[in-house]
Amino acid sequence: MDYLALLATAVPLALLTAVLCATLVCLVAILRAHRGDVVTVLLALPAIIAAMLRRKR
């Protein structure tokens, strides 16, 4: 197997693993947080997204 084929296989697997790990960490953090904190963050998400989109432009 040449190096290009190895990279073509390893990079997507590494990215998939990273996304799954990040998802797991976020879910555990949400489950361990107090309910009021989670609700506050979820209610603030539209404002956070709007601020990020304004800053991006």
PQR file with spaces between the fields and no chain letter, atoms N, CA, C, O and H, PARSE charges and radii, in Angstrom:
ATOM       1  N    MET     1       0.852   -1.180    0.000 -0.4000 1.5000
ATOM       2  CA   MET     1       0.000    0.000    0.000 -0.0000 2.0000
ATOM       3  C    MET     1       0.894    1.239    0.000  0.5500 1.7000
ATOM       4  O    MET     1       1.812    1.346    0.814 -0.5500 1.4000
ATOM       5  N    ASP     2       0.631    2.153   -0.892 -0.4000 1.5000
ATOM       6  CA   ASP     2       1.457    3.352   -0.933 -0.0000 2.0000
ATOM       7  C    ASP     2       0.954    4.384    0.075  0.5500 1.7000
ATOM       8  O    ASP     2      -0.122    4.243    0.656 -0.5500 1.4000
ATOM       9  H    ASP     2      -0.114    2.066   -1.553  0.4000 1.0000
ATOM      10  N    TYR     3       1.753    5.408    0.262 -0.4000 1.5000
ATOM      11  CA   TYR     3       1.460    6.406    1.300 -0.0000 2.0000
ATOM      12  C    TYR     3       0.196    7.202    1.013  0.5500 1.7000
ATOM      13  O    TYR     3      -0.526    7.566    1.941 -0.5500 1.4000
ATOM      14  H    TYR     3       2.627    5.522   -0.209  0.4000 1.0000
ATOM      15  N    LEU     4      -0.083    7.478   -0.256 -0.4000 1.5000
ATOM      16  CA   LEU     4      -1.264    8.257   -0.600 -0.0000 2.0000
ATOM      17  C    LEU     4      -2.548    7.495   -0.241  0.5500 1.7000
ATOM      18  O    LEU     4      -3.504    8.083    0.267 -0.5500 1.4000
ATOM      19  H    LEU     4       0.504    7.183   -1.010  0.4000 1.0000
ATOM      20  N    ALA     5      -2.560    6.210   -0.503 -0.4000 1.5000
ATOM      21  CA   ALA     5      -3.725    5.397   -0.153 -0.0000 2.0000
ATOM      22  C    ALA     5      -3.882    5.312    1.367  0.5500 1.7000
ATOM      23  O    ALA     5      -4.999    5.336    1.883 -0.5500 1.4000
ATOM      24  H    ALA     5      -1.784    5.733   -0.916  0.4000 1.0000
ATOM      25  N    LEU     6      -2.779    5.213    2.063 -0.4000 1.5000
ATOM      26  CA   LEU     6      -2.829    5.178    3.524 -0.0000 2.0000
ATOM      27  C    LEU     6      -3.385    6.483    4.083  0.5500 1.7000
ATOM      28  O    LEU     6      -4.208    6.473    4.998 -0.5500 1.4000
ATOM      29  H    LEU     6      -1.872    5.194    1.643  0.4000 1.0000
ATOM      30  N    LEU     7      -2.931    7.606    3.525 -0.4000 1.5000
ATOM      31  CA   LEU     7      -3.456    8.909    3.957 -0.0000 2.0000
ATOM      32  C    LEU     7      -4.933    9.052    3.627  0.5500 1.7000
ATOM      33  O    LEU     7      -5.701    9.588    4.425 -0.5500 1.4000
ATOM      34  H    LEU     7      -2.263    7.614    2.781  0.4000 1.0000
ATOM      35  N    ALA     8      -5.333    8.572    2.450 -0.4000 1.5000
ATOM      36  CA   ALA     8      -6.736    8.680    2.038 -0.0000 2.0000
ATOM      37  C    ALA     8      -7.643    7.872    2.961  0.5500 1.7000
ATOM      38  O    ALA     8      -8.830    8.174    3.086 -0.5500 1.4000
ATOM      39  H    ALA     8      -4.709    8.137    1.801  0.4000 1.0000
ATOM      40  N    THR     9      -7.098    6.863    3.596 -0.4000 1.5000
ATOM      41  CA   THR     9      -7.875    6.065    4.534 -0.0000 2.0000
ATOM      42  C    THR     9      -7.789    6.623    5.954  0.5500 1.7000
ATOM      43  O    THR     9      -8.793    6.668    6.664 -0.5500 1.4000
ATOM      44  H    THR     9      -6.135    6.617    3.494  0.4000 1.0000
ATOM      45  N    ALA    10      -6.613    7.039    6.362 -0.4000 1.5000
ATOM      46  CA   ALA    10      -6.393    7.442    7.751 -0.0000 2.0000
ATOM      47  C    ALA    10      -7.014    8.805    8.078  0.5500 1.7000
ATOM      48  O    ALA    10      -7.556    8.985    9.169 -0.5500 1.4000
ATOM      49  H    ALA    10      -5.797    7.002    5.785  0.4000 1.0000
ATOM      50  N    VAL    11      -6.943    9.750    7.164 -0.4000 1.5000
ATOM      51  CA   VAL    11      -7.434   11.106    7.457 -0.0000 2.0000
ATOM      52  C    VAL    11      -8.947   11.120    7.702  0.5500 1.7000
ATOM      53  O    VAL    11      -9.383   11.693    8.700 -0.5500 1.4000
ATOM      54  H    VAL    11      -6.503    9.604    6.278  0.4000 1.0000
ATOM      55  N    PRO    12      -9.760   10.516    6.836 -0.5600 1.5000
ATOM      56  CA   PRO    12     -11.202   10.513    7.145  0.2800 2.0000
ATOM      57  C    PRO    12     -11.536    9.764    8.435  0.5500 1.7000
ATOM      58  O    PRO    12     -12.431   10.174    9.173 -0.5500 1.4000
ATOM      59  N    LEU    13     -10.834    8.688    8.705 -0.4000 1.5000
ATOM      60  CA   LEU    13     -11.079    7.957    9.947 -0.0000 2.0000
ATOM      61  C    LEU    13     -10.702    8.797   11.168  0.5500 1.7000
ATOM      62  O    LEU    13     -11.399    8.766   12.183 -0.5500 1.4000
ATOM      63  H    LEU    13     -10.107    8.355    8.105  0.4000 1.0000
ATOM      64  N    ALA    14      -9.615    9.538   11.074 -0.4000 1.5000
ATOM      65  CA   ALA    14      -9.204   10.408   12.171 -0.0000 2.0000
ATOM      66  C    ALA    14     -10.223   11.526   12.384  0.5500 1.7000
ATOM      67  O    ALA    14     -10.548   11.857   13.524 -0.5500 1.4000
ATOM      68  H    ALA    14      -9.049    9.563   10.250  0.4000 1.0000
ATOM      69  N    LEU    15     -10.723   12.105   11.306 -0.4000 1.5000
ATOM      70  CA   LEU    15     -11.726   13.166   11.427 -0.0000 2.0000
ATOM      71  C    LEU    15     -13.029   12.625   12.020  0.5500 1.7000
ATOM      72  O    LEU    15     -13.643   13.271   12.869 -0.5500 1.4000
ATOM      73  H    LEU    15     -10.459   11.836   10.379  0.4000 1.0000
ATOM      74  N    LEU    16     -13.439   11.459   11.579 -0.4000 1.5000
ATOM      75  CA   LEU    16     -14.648   10.846   12.123 -0.0000 2.0000
ATOM      76  C    LEU    16     -14.487   10.550   13.604  0.5500 1.7000
ATOM      77  O    LEU    16     -15.406   10.788   14.387 -0.5500 1.4000
ATOM      78  H    LEU    16     -12.939   10.934   10.890  0.4000 1.0000
ATOM      79  N    THR    17     -13.342   10.039   13.991 -0.4000 1.5000
ATOM      80  CA   THR    17     -13.072    9.765   15.400 -0.0000 2.0000
ATOM      81  C    THR    17     -13.084   11.051   16.220  0.5500 1.7000
ATOM      82  O    THR    17     -13.615   11.077   17.330 -0.5500 1.4000
ATOM      83  H    THR    17     -12.595    9.846   13.355  0.4000 1.0000
ATOM      84  N    ALA    18     -12.506   12.110   15.679 -0.4000 1.5000
ATOM      85  CA   ALA    18     -12.485   13.395   16.387 -0.0000 2.0000
ATOM      86  C    ALA    18     -13.895   13.939   16.579  0.5500 1.7000
ATOM      87  O    ALA    18     -14.221   14.443   17.654 -0.5500 1.4000
ATOM      88  H    ALA    18     -12.075   12.090   14.777  0.4000 1.0000
ATOM      89  N    VAL    19     -14.727   13.844   15.558 -0.4000 1.5000
ATOM      90  CA   VAL    19     -16.104   14.337   15.664 -0.0000 2.0000
ATOM      91  C    VAL    19     -16.887   13.515   16.684  0.5500 1.7000
ATOM      92  O    VAL    19     -17.645   14.072   17.478 -0.5500 1.4000
ATOM      93  H    VAL    19     -14.461   13.434   14.685  0.4000 1.0000
ATOM      94  N    LEU    20     -16.710   12.206   16.667 -0.4000 1.5000
ATOM      95  CA   LEU    20     -17.409   11.362   17.634 -0.0000 2.0000
ATOM      96  C    LEU    20     -16.957   11.648   19.062  0.5500 1.7000
ATOM      97  O    LEU    20     -17.780   11.673   19.977 -0.5500 1.4000
ATOM      98  H    LEU    20     -16.094   11.753   16.022  0.4000 1.0000
ATOM      99  N    CYS    21     -15.671   11.860   19.262 -0.4000 1.5000
ATOM     100  CA   CYS    21     -15.167   12.176   20.602 -0.0000 2.0000
ATOM     101  C    CYS    21     -15.693   13.528   21.086  0.5500 1.7000
ATOM     102  O    CYS    21     -16.089   13.666   22.243 -0.5500 1.4000
ATOM     103  H    CYS    21     -15.002   11.839   18.519  0.4000 1.0000
ATOM     104  N    ALA    22     -15.696   14.523   20.199 -0.4000 1.5000
ATOM     105  CA   ALA    22     -16.211   15.845   20.575 -0.0000 2.0000
ATOM     106  C    ALA    22     -17.690   15.770   20.919  0.5500 1.7000
ATOM     107  O    ALA    22     -18.142   16.420   21.862 -0.5500 1.4000
ATOM     108  H    ALA    22     -15.374   14.411   19.259  0.4000 1.0000
ATOM     109  N    THR    23     -18.447   14.981   20.162 -0.4000 1.5000
ATOM     110  CA   THR    23     -19.872   14.805   20.441 -0.0000 2.0000
ATOM     111  C    THR    23     -20.080   14.146   21.797  0.5500 1.7000
ATOM     112  O    THR    23     -20.945   14.560   22.570 -0.5500 1.4000
ATOM     113  H    THR    23     -18.080   14.454   19.396  0.4000 1.0000
ATOM     114  N    LEU    24     -19.295   13.132   22.079 -0.4000 1.5000
ATOM     115  CA   LEU    24     -19.403   12.440   23.359 -0.0000 2.0000
ATOM     116  C    LEU    24     -19.073   13.374   24.522  0.5500 1.7000
ATOM     117  O    LEU    24     -19.767   13.372   25.538 -0.5500 1.4000
ATOM     118  H    LEU    24     -18.592   12.796   21.452  0.4000 1.0000
ATOM     119  N    VAL    25     -18.029   14.159   24.375 -0.4000 1.5000
ATOM     120  CA   VAL    25     -17.651   15.103   25.427 -0.0000 2.0000
ATOM     121  C    VAL    25     -18.759   16.123   25.662  0.5500 1.7000
ATOM     122  O    VAL    25     -19.080   16.436   26.809 -0.5500 1.4000
ATOM     123  H    VAL    25     -17.465   14.161   23.549  0.4000 1.0000
ATOM     124  N    CYS    26     -19.344   16.641   24.589 -0.4000 1.5000
ATOM     125  CA   CYS    26     -20.435   17.616   24.730 -0.0000 2.0000
ATOM     126  C    CYS    26     -21.654   16.994   25.402  0.5500 1.7000
ATOM     127  O    CYS    26     -22.271   17.610   26.272 -0.5500 1.4000
ATOM     128  H    CYS    26     -19.083   16.387   23.657  0.4000 1.0000
ATOM     129  N    LEU    27     -21.997   15.788   25.004 -0.4000 1.5000
ATOM     130  CA   LEU    27     -23.151   15.128   25.623 -0.0000 2.0000
ATOM     131  C    LEU    27     -22.931   14.867   27.103  0.5500 1.7000
ATOM     132  O    LEU    27     -23.838   15.070   27.910 -0.5500 1.4000
ATOM     133  H    LEU    27     -21.497   15.287   24.298  0.4000 1.0000
ATOM     134  N    VAL    28     -21.757   14.427   27.463 -0.4000 1.5000
ATOM     135  CA   VAL    28     -21.453   14.182   28.882 -0.0000 2.0000
ATOM     136  C    VAL    28     -21.502   15.494   29.664  0.5500 1.7000
ATOM     137  O    VAL    28     -22.013   15.533   30.783 -0.5500 1.4000
ATOM     138  H    VAL    28     -21.020   14.262   26.808  0.4000 1.0000
ATOM     139  N    ALA    29     -20.972   16.567   29.074 -0.4000 1.5000
ATOM     140  CA   ALA    29     -20.998   17.864   29.754 -0.0000 2.0000
ATOM     141  C    ALA    29     -22.436   18.341   29.963  0.5500 1.7000
ATOM     142  O    ALA    29     -22.767   18.876   31.021 -0.5500 1.4000
ATOM     143  H    ALA    29     -20.557   16.534   28.164  0.4000 1.0000
ATOM     144  N    ILE    30     -23.278   18.150   28.964 -0.4000 1.5000
ATOM     145  CA   ILE    30     -24.683   18.566   29.089 -0.0000 2.0000
ATOM     146  C    ILE    30     -25.395   17.720   30.142  0.5500 1.7000
ATOM     147  O    ILE    30     -26.170   18.241   30.944 -0.5500 1.4000
ATOM     148  H    ILE    30     -23.009   17.716   28.105  0.4000 1.0000
ATOM     149  N    LEU    31     -25.132   16.429   30.135 -0.4000 1.5000
ATOM     150  CA   LEU    31     -25.801   15.558   31.100 -0.0000 2.0000
ATOM     151  C    LEU    31     -25.358   15.817   32.537  0.5500 1.7000
ATOM     152  O    LEU    31     -26.140   15.633   33.470 -0.5500 1.4000
ATOM     153  H    LEU    31     -24.503   16.007   29.483  0.4000 1.0000
ATOM     154  N    ARG    32     -24.117   16.241   32.720 -0.4000 1.5000
ATOM     155  CA   ARG    32     -23.614   16.488   34.066 -0.0000 2.0000
ATOM     156  C    ARG    32     -23.941   17.896   34.573  0.5500 1.7000
ATOM     157  O    ARG    32     -23.852   18.152   35.774 -0.5500 1.4000
ATOM     158  H    ARG    32     -23.482   16.391   31.962  0.4000 1.0000
ATOM     159  N    ALA    33     -24.314   18.799   33.685 -0.4000 1.5000
ATOM     160  CA   ALA    33     -24.586   20.179   34.076 -0.0000 2.0000
ATOM     161  C    ALA    33     -25.936   20.272   34.788  0.5500 1.7000
ATOM     162  O    ALA    33     -26.794   19.402   34.644 -0.5500 1.4000
ATOM     163  H    ALA    33     -24.386   18.591   32.709  0.4000 1.0000
ATOM     164  N    HIS    34     -26.100   21.332   35.547 -0.4000 1.5000
ATOM     165  CA   HIS    34     -27.376   21.591   36.192 -0.0000 2.0000
ATOM     166  C    HIS    34     -28.394   21.999   35.134  0.5500 1.7000
ATOM     167  O    HIS    34     -28.050   22.658   34.153 -0.5500 1.4000
ATOM     168  H    HIS    34     -25.403   22.040   35.664  0.4000 1.0000
ATOM     169  N    ARG    35     -29.634   21.611   35.335 -0.4000 1.5000
ATOM     170  CA   ARG    35     -30.670   21.867   34.337 -0.0000 2.0000
ATOM     171  C    ARG    35     -30.796   23.358   34.010  0.5500 1.7000
ATOM     172  O    ARG    35     -30.960   23.718   32.844 -0.5500 1.4000
ATOM     173  H    ARG    35     -29.914   21.076   36.133  0.4000 1.0000
ATOM     174  N    GLY    36     -30.724   24.206   34.997 -0.4000 1.5000
ATOM     175  CA   GLY    36     -30.847   25.649   34.761 -0.0000 2.0000
ATOM     176  C    GLY    36     -29.737   26.190   33.881  0.5500 1.7000
ATOM     177  O    GLY    36     -29.965   27.086   33.068 -0.5500 1.4000
ATOM     178  H    GLY    36     -30.591   23.913   35.944  0.4000 1.0000
ATOM     179  N    ASP    37     -28.531   25.649   34.040 -0.4000 1.5000
ATOM     180  CA   ASP    37     -27.415   26.090   33.207 -0.0000 2.0000
ATOM     181  C    ASP    37     -27.620   25.696   31.754  0.5500 1.7000
ATOM     182  O    ASP    37     -27.342   26.480   30.846 -0.5500 1.4000
ATOM     183  H    ASP    37     -28.346   24.921   34.700  0.4000 1.0000
ATOM     184  N    VAL    38     -28.106   24.480   31.536 -0.4000 1.5000
ATOM     185  CA   VAL    38     -28.332   24.007   30.168 -0.0000 2.0000
ATOM     186  C    VAL    38     -29.403   24.845   29.494  0.5500 1.7000
ATOM     187  O    VAL    38     -29.253   25.228   28.334 -0.5500 1.4000
ATOM     188  H    VAL    38     -28.332   23.843   32.274  0.4000 1.0000
ATOM     189  N    VAL    39     -30.483   25.133   30.208 -0.4000 1.5000
ATOM     190  CA   VAL    39     -31.570   25.939   29.648 -0.0000 2.0000
ATOM     191  C    VAL    39     -31.061   27.339   29.303  0.5500 1.7000
ATOM     192  O    VAL    39     -31.396   27.874   28.246 -0.5500 1.4000
ATOM     193  H    VAL    39     -30.605   24.822   31.150  0.4000 1.0000
ATOM     194  N    THR    40     -30.267   27.927   30.172 -0.4000 1.5000
ATOM     195  CA   THR    40     -29.721   29.262   29.922 -0.0000 2.0000
ATOM     196  C    THR    40     -28.857   29.283   28.665  0.5500 1.7000
ATOM     197  O    THR    40     -28.969   30.195   27.846 -0.5500 1.4000
ATOM     198  H    THR    40     -29.995   27.492   31.031  0.4000 1.0000
ATOM     199  N    VAL    41     -28.006   28.289   28.516 -0.4000 1.5000
ATOM     200  CA   VAL    41     -27.139   28.226   27.332 -0.0000 2.0000
ATOM     201  C    VAL    41     -27.966   28.008   26.070  0.5500 1.7000
ATOM     202  O    VAL    41     -27.722   28.652   25.050 -0.5500 1.4000
ATOM     203  H    VAL    41     -27.915   27.548   29.182  0.4000 1.0000
ATOM     204  N    LEU    42     -28.947   27.103   26.133 -0.4000 1.5000
ATOM     205  CA   LEU    42     -29.770   26.844   24.953 -0.0000 2.0000
ATOM     206  C    LEU    42     -30.581   28.069   24.555  0.5500 1.7000
ATOM     207  O    LEU    42     -30.784   28.318   23.366 -0.5500 1.4000
ATOM     208  H    LEU    42     -29.145   26.580   26.962  0.4000 1.0000
ATOM     209  N    LEU    43     -31.048   28.837   25.537 -0.4000 1.5000
ATOM     210  CA   LEU    43     -31.789   30.054   25.216 -0.0000 2.0000
ATOM     211  C    LEU    43     -30.877   31.136   24.636  0.5500 1.7000
ATOM     212  O    LEU    43     -31.333   31.989   23.874 -0.5500 1.4000
ATOM     213  H    LEU    43     -30.883   28.635   26.503  0.4000 1.0000
ATOM     214  N    ALA    44     -29.595   31.104   24.992 -0.4000 1.5000
ATOM     215  CA   ALA    44     -28.653   32.101   24.498 -0.0000 2.0000
ATOM     216  C    ALA    44     -28.057   31.732   23.135  0.5500 1.7000
ATOM     217  O    ALA    44     -27.406   32.568   22.509 -0.5500 1.4000
ATOM     218  H    ALA    44     -29.224   30.412   25.611  0.4000 1.0000
ATOM     219  N    LEU    45     -28.266   30.507   22.668 -0.4000 1.5000
ATOM     220  CA   LEU    45     -27.653   30.066   21.415 -0.0000 2.0000
ATOM     221  C    LEU    45     -27.988   30.951   20.213  0.5500 1.7000
ATOM     222  O    LEU    45     -27.075   31.267   19.451 -0.5500 1.4000
ATOM     223  H    LEU    45     -28.796   29.828   23.176  0.4000 1.0000
ATOM     224  N    PRO    46     -29.233   31.368   19.995 -0.5600 1.5000
ATOM     225  CA   PRO    46     -29.502   32.231   18.835  0.2800 2.0000
ATOM     226  C    PRO    46     -28.685   33.533   18.865  0.5500 1.7000
ATOM     227  O    PRO    46     -28.194   33.982   17.829 -0.5500 1.4000
ATOM     228  N    ALA    47     -28.543   34.124   20.034 -0.4000 1.5000
ATOM     229  CA   ALA    47     -27.756   35.355   20.142 -0.0000 2.0000
ATOM     230  C    ALA    47     -26.279   35.080   19.896  0.5500 1.7000
ATOM     231  O    ALA    47     -25.595   35.886   19.266 -0.5500 1.4000
ATOM     232  H    ALA    47     -28.941   33.759   20.876  0.4000 1.0000
ATOM     233  N    ILE    48     -25.786   33.958   20.384 -0.4000 1.5000
ATOM     234  CA   ILE    48     -24.377   33.599   20.176 -0.0000 2.0000
ATOM     235  C    ILE    48     -24.113   33.365   18.696  0.5500 1.7000
ATOM     236  O    ILE    48     -23.110   33.839   18.162 -0.5500 1.4000
ATOM     237  H    ILE    48     -26.342   33.303   20.897  0.4000 1.0000
ATOM     238  N    ILE    49     -25.004   32.637   18.027 -0.4000 1.5000
ATOM     239  CA   ILE    49     -24.835   32.367   16.598 -0.0000 2.0000
ATOM     240  C    ILE    49     -24.893   33.659   15.795  0.5500 1.7000
ATOM     241  O    ILE    49     -24.101   33.855   14.873 -0.5500 1.4000
ATOM     242  H    ILE    49     -25.819   32.252   18.460  0.4000 1.0000
ATOM     243  N    ALA    50     -25.832   34.545   16.143 -0.4000 1.5000
ATOM     244  CA   ALA    50     -25.928   35.820   15.436 -0.0000 2.0000
ATOM     245  C    ALA    50     -24.660   36.653   15.615  0.5500 1.7000
ATOM     246  O    ALA    50     -24.191   37.277   14.663 -0.5500 1.4000
ATOM     247  H    ALA    50     -26.475   34.385   16.892  0.4000 1.0000
ATOM     248  N    ALA    51     -24.111   36.669   16.807 -0.4000 1.5000
ATOM     249  CA   ALA    51     -22.862   37.420   17.049 -0.0000 2.0000
ATOM     250  C    ALA    51     -21.717   36.829   16.259  0.5500 1.7000
ATOM     251  O    ALA    51     -20.892   37.570   15.724 -0.5500 1.4000
ATOM     252  H    ALA    51     -24.492   36.162   17.580  0.4000 1.0000
ATOM     253  N    MET    52     -21.644   35.509   16.171 -0.4000 1.5000
ATOM     254  CA   MET    52     -20.563   34.868   15.412 -0.0000 2.0000
ATOM     255  C    MET    52     -20.701   35.165   13.925  0.5500 1.7000
ATOM     256  O    MET    52     -19.702   35.379   13.238 -0.5500 1.4000
ATOM     257  H    MET    52     -22.314   34.907   16.605  0.4000 1.0000
ATOM     258  N    LEU    53     -21.930   35.177   13.426 -0.4000 1.5000
ATOM     259  CA   LEU    53     -22.132   35.470   12.007 -0.0000 2.0000
ATOM     260  C    LEU    53     -21.799   36.927   11.690  0.5500 1.7000
ATOM     261  O    LEU    53     -21.233   37.220   10.636 -0.5500 1.4000
ATOM     262  H    LEU    53     -22.742   35.002   13.983  0.4000 1.0000
ATOM     263  N    ARG    54     -22.148   37.844   12.600 -0.4000 1.5000
ATOM     264  CA   ARG    54     -21.788   39.250   12.383 -0.0000 2.0000
ATOM     265  C    ARG    54     -20.280   39.442   12.388  0.5500 1.7000
ATOM     266  O    ARG    54     -19.741   40.206   11.587 -0.5500 1.4000
ATOM     267  H    ARG    54     -22.607   37.606   13.456  0.4000 1.0000
ATOM     268  N    ARG    55     -19.608   38.752   13.285 -0.4000 1.5000
ATOM     269  CA   ARG    55     -18.141   38.899   13.376 -0.0000 2.0000
ATOM     270  C    ARG    55     -17.449   38.303   12.161  0.5500 1.7000
ATOM     271  O    ARG    55     -16.390   38.779   11.754 -0.5500 1.4000
ATOM     272  H    ARG    55     -20.045   38.131   13.935  0.4000 1.0000
ATOM     273  N    LYS    56     -18.036   37.270   11.582 -0.4000 1.5000
ATOM     274  CA   LYS    56     -17.444   36.587   10.433 -0.0000 2.0000
ATOM     275  C    LYS    56     -17.421   37.491    9.207  0.5500 1.7000
ATOM     276  O    LYS    56     -16.528   37.366    8.369 -0.5500 1.4000
ATOM     277  H    LYS    56     -18.897   36.883   11.913  0.4000 1.0000
ATOM     278  N    ARG    57     -18.372   38.388    9.088 -0.4000 1.5000
ATOM     279  CA   ARG    57     -18.464   39.263    7.907 -0.0000 2.0000
ATOM     280  C    ARG    57     -17.493   40.378    7.951  0.5500 1.7000
ATOM     281  O    ARG    57     -17.450   41.196    7.032 -0.5500 1.4000
ATOM     282  H    ARG    57     -19.098   38.490    9.769  0.4000 1.0000
